[in-house]
């Protein structure tokens, strides 16, 4: 390679020098060189994209943990004003759509709400004053489209994407299969009655909108491989694969149940824990 200055510019030559007073033509890139460069760029992109996806997912997971902690603080503050009990809006009346026993229609703060006894677990936030922002009760990545909506004080409130565990709305015996006798065991449980605060889930994320490998807006929950935000009764929070937590106890008085449940049937973890507030999830 040779270089010389002519007429104020540097001439770089990759071949033998040409006639005096002229610059030789620079050699063009070959097809192989272009393909090599493109291949290197593709490899760098392939290495960078997963990291960016993980970073984005971690940010969303952190956001859900922050939200569930804030909701837990509100529940604790509410309980402090109501003898240590969680919010109760609906009375303990049996509701079963398949048996043509309709949902309750109740007037609450000037609006009509539809639900049943265990709807308290998903609508607890409606009892807070002032009303919590909609963004707080929706998990990260939730579409702007509103669903499961209920009017509340002139604004649209949702069934929360973060629910209180059902065990806070039934006696411990109700969550032991051989002691279940039905809705007469439906009573709110105090927060301080939890036997294992660091191992009993208090709030859990019911919907995950940002499942890795799924398109935006696709949602699901509680299956293997899906990380779900859990707030434990000691107010610590973590991301858990619920499929790996201890199974719960199902019952014959759930919404839509029409008959006895097999003795070996397993219920969902966290919100229907065996022994209720006296049990543990991990």
C-alpha positions in Angstrom: 0.0 0.0 0.0 1.3 3.5 -0.9 0.0 6.9 -0.2 0.8 10.3 -1.5 -0.7 13.8 -1.5 -1.8 15.3 -4.8 -3.8 18.5 -5.2 -4.6 18.6 -1.5 -5.9 15.1 -1.1 -4.5 11.8 0.1 -4.4 9.1 -2.4 -4.2 5.6 -1.0 -3.4 2.8 -3.4 -3.7 -0.9 -2.9 -1.9 -1.9 -6.1 1.3 -1.0 -7.7 1.7 2.8 -8.3 0.3 4.1 -11.6 1.7 6.8 -13.8 3.2 9.8 -12.1 0.6 12.4 -11.3 -2.3 9.9 -11.1 -3.9 7.7 -8.5 -4.6 4.0 -9.1 -8.2 2.7 -8.5 -9.0 1.2 -5.1 -9.9 -2.5 -5.1 -13.6 -3.2 -4.4 -14.8 -5.6 -1.6 -15.3 -9.2 -2.8 -18.6 -11.0 -2.3 -17.0 -13.3 0.2 -15.8 -10.3 2.3 -19.3 -8.8 2.3 -20.8 -12.1 3.4 -18.3 -12.4 6.2 -19.1 -8.9 7.5 -22.8 -9.6 7.3 -22.3 -12.9 9.1 -20.4 -11.1 11.9 -23.2 -8.5 12.3 -25.8 -11.3 12.4 -23.9 -13.1 15.1 -23.6 -9.9 17.2 -27.3 -9.3 16.8 -28.1 -12.9 17.8 -26.0 -12.5 20.9 -27.5 -9.1 21.9 -31.2 -9.8 21.3 -31.7 -12.4 24.0 -30.0 -10.2 26.5 -32.3 -7.3 25.6 -35.3 -9.6 25.9 -34.2 -10.8 29.3 -33.6 -7.2 30.4 -37.0 -6.1 29.3 -38.7 -9.1 31.0 -36.7 -8.5 34.2 -38.0 -4.9 34.2 -41.6 -6.1 33.8 -41.1 -8.7 36.6 -39.8 -6.0 38.9 -42.7 -3.8 38.1 -45.2 -6.5 39.1 -43.3 -7.1 42.3 -43.5 -3.4 43.1 -47.3 -3.4 42.4 -48.0 -6.4 44.5 -46.0 -5.0 47.4 -48.0 -1.7 47.2 -51.3 -3.6 47.2 -50.1 -5.6 50.2 -49.4 -2.4 52.1 -52.9 -1.2 51.3 -54.4 -4.5 52.6 -52.4 -4.2 55.8 -53.5 -0.6 56.3 -57.1 -1.5 55.7 -56.9 -4.4 58.2 -55.4 -2.0 60.7 -58.7 -0.1 60.6 -61.0 -3.1 60.5 -59.9 -5.4 63.4 -57.2 -7.1 61.3 -59.7 -8.4 58.6 -59.3 -8.2 54.9 -61.8 -6.3 52.8 -65.3 -7.8 52.5 -67.8 -6.5 50.0 -70.0 -9.6 49.2 -71.8 -11.6 51.9 -71.2 -15.4 52.2 -74.0 -16.6 49.9 -73.6 -19.7 47.7 -73.5 -18.9 44.0 -73.4 -21.5 41.2 -74.0 -20.7 37.6 -74.4 -24.3 36.5 -77.1 -24.8 39.1 -78.8 -21.6 38.0 -77.9 -19.8 41.2 -77.0 -16.4 39.9 -74.3 -14.0 41.0 -75.3 -11.5 43.6 -76.1 -8.0 42.5 -75.3 -5.6 45.3 -75.3 -1.8 45.7 -71.9 -0.6 46.8 -70.9 3.1 47.0 -73.6 4.1 44.7 -72.9 1.5 42.0 -74.1 -2.1 41.3 -71.5 -4.9 41.6 -71.9 -8.5 40.5 -70.1 -11.3 42.2 -70.1 -13.9 44.9 -68.4 -14.5 48.3 -65.0 -15.4 46.8 -65.2 -12.4 44.5 -64.0 -10.5 47.5 -60.6 -12.0 46.8 -60.4 -10.3 43.4 -62.3 -7.1 44.2 -60.8 -6.3 47.5 -59.3 -3.1 46.1 -62.8 -1.6 45.7 -62.9 -1.2 49.4 -60.0 1.1 49.6 -60.5 4.8 50.1 -59.2 6.6 48.1 -59.7 4.4 45.1 -56.5 2.8 43.9 -55.4 3.7 40.3 -56.4 1.2 37.6 -52.7 0.8 36.7 -51.9 -0.6 40.1 -54.4 -3.5 39.9 -53.4 -4.5 36.4 -50.3 -6.6 35.8 -47.5 -5.2 33.6 -48.2 -5.5 29.9 -52.0 -5.5 30.3 -53.8 -4.2 27.2 -55.6 -0.9 27.5 -58.8 -2.6 26.6 -60.9 -3.0 29.7 -62.5 -6.3 30.6 -64.2 -7.6 33.7 -65.1 -4.0 34.4 -67.3 -2.6 37.2 -68.3 1.0 37.7 -67.1 2.4 41.0 -67.6 6.0 42.1 -67.8 7.3 38.5 -64.7 5.5 37.3 -64.0 2.1 35.8 -62.5 -0.4 38.3 -61.4 -3.9 37.5 -61.3 -7.3 39.0 -57.7 -7.0 40.1 -54.9 -9.0 38.3 -53.5 -9.5 41.8 -55.9 -11.4 44.1 -56.0 -12.1 47.8 -55.7 -15.8 48.5 -59.1 -17.4 48.9 -57.9 -18.9 52.3 -58.5 -15.5 53.8 -62.2 -16.0 53.3 -62.8 -19.4 54.8 -62.1 -21.2 58.1 -59.0 -23.5 58.1 -61.2 -26.6 58.3 -62.8 -25.6 55.0 -59.4 -26.2 53.4 -59.0 -29.8 54.8 -60.9 -32.2 52.6 -62.3 -34.4 55.4 -63.6 -31.4 57.3 -65.3 -29.4 54.6 -69.0 -28.9 55.3 -69.6 -26.0 52.9 -70.5 -22.3 53.0 -71.2 -22.3 56.7 -67.4 -22.2 57.0 -67.1 -19.0 55.0 -65.7 -16.4 57.3 -63.0 -13.7 56.8 -59.7 -14.6 58.5 -57.5 -12.1 60.3 -54.1 -11.3 58.8 -52.3 -12.1 62.0 -53.8 -15.7 62.1 -51.4 -16.9 59.4 -49.3 -19.6 60.9 -46.3 -19.4 58.6 -46.0 -15.8 57.3 -42.9 -16.4 55.2 -44.4 -19.5 53.6 -48.0 -18.5 53.1 -49.0 -16.5 50.0 -51.2 -13.5 50.8 -51.5 -12.0 47.3 -50.8 -13.7 44.0 -50.7 -12.5 40.4 -53.6 -14.1 38.5 -52.6 -13.1 35.0 -49.2 -12.8 33.3 -49.3 -10.8 30.1 -45.6 -11.0 29.3 -45.0 -14.7 28.9 -41.5 -15.3 27.3 -41.9 -16.6 23.8 -45.5 -15.5 23.4 -46.7 -12.5 21.4 -47.6 -9.3 23.2 -51.0 -9.3 24.8 -51.2 -13.1 25.1 -51.9 -13.9 28.7 -51.9 -16.9 31.0 -51.1 -18.0 34.5 -50.0 -20.6 37.0 -48.4 -23.1 34.6 -45.0 -24.6 34.4 -42.4 -22.2 33.2 -44.4 -19.0 34.0 -43.1 -16.8 36.7 -45.9 -15.3 38.9 -45.5 -12.5 41.5 -46.4 -13.7 45.0 -46.6 -11.5 48.1 -46.1 -13.6 51.2 -47.9 -12.9 54.5 -44.7 -11.4 55.9 -44.8 -8.8 53.1 -41.9 -10.2 51.2 -42.4 -10.7 47.5 -40.9 -13.1 45.0 -41.4 -14.5 41.5 -42.5 -18.2 41.7 -43.3 -21.0 39.3 -46.7 -21.9 40.9 -46.6 -25.3 39.4 -43.7 -26.1 41.7 -45.4 -24.9 44.9 -47.4 -27.1 47.2 -50.8 -28.0 45.7 -53.9 -26.7 47.4 -57.3 -28.2 48.3 -60.3 -27.9 45.9 -63.9 -28.1 47.1 -67.4 -28.8 45.9 -68.7 -25.3 46.5 -66.6 -23.4 44.0 -68.1 -21.3 41.3 -69.5 -23.7 38.7 -69.0 -27.0 40.6 -71.9 -29.4 40.4 -70.9 -32.4 42.3 -68.4 -34.1 44.7 -64.7 -33.6 44.0 -62.6 -36.8 43.9 -60.7 -37.4 47.1 -57.3 -37.2 45.4 -58.1 -34.0 43.5 -55.5 -31.3 43.9 -56.4 -27.7 44.2 -54.4 -24.7 42.9 -51.5 -23.6 45.1 -51.3 -20.3 47.1 -55.0 -19.3 47.1 -56.5 -22.6 48.2 -53.8 -23.9 50.5 -54.4 -27.0 52.6 -55.2 -26.0 56.1 -56.0 -22.4 54.9 -54.2 -19.6 56.8 -52.7 -22.3 59.0 -50.9 -24.0 56.1 -48.0 -23.1 53.8 -47.3 -22.9 50.1 -43.6 -23.7 50.1 
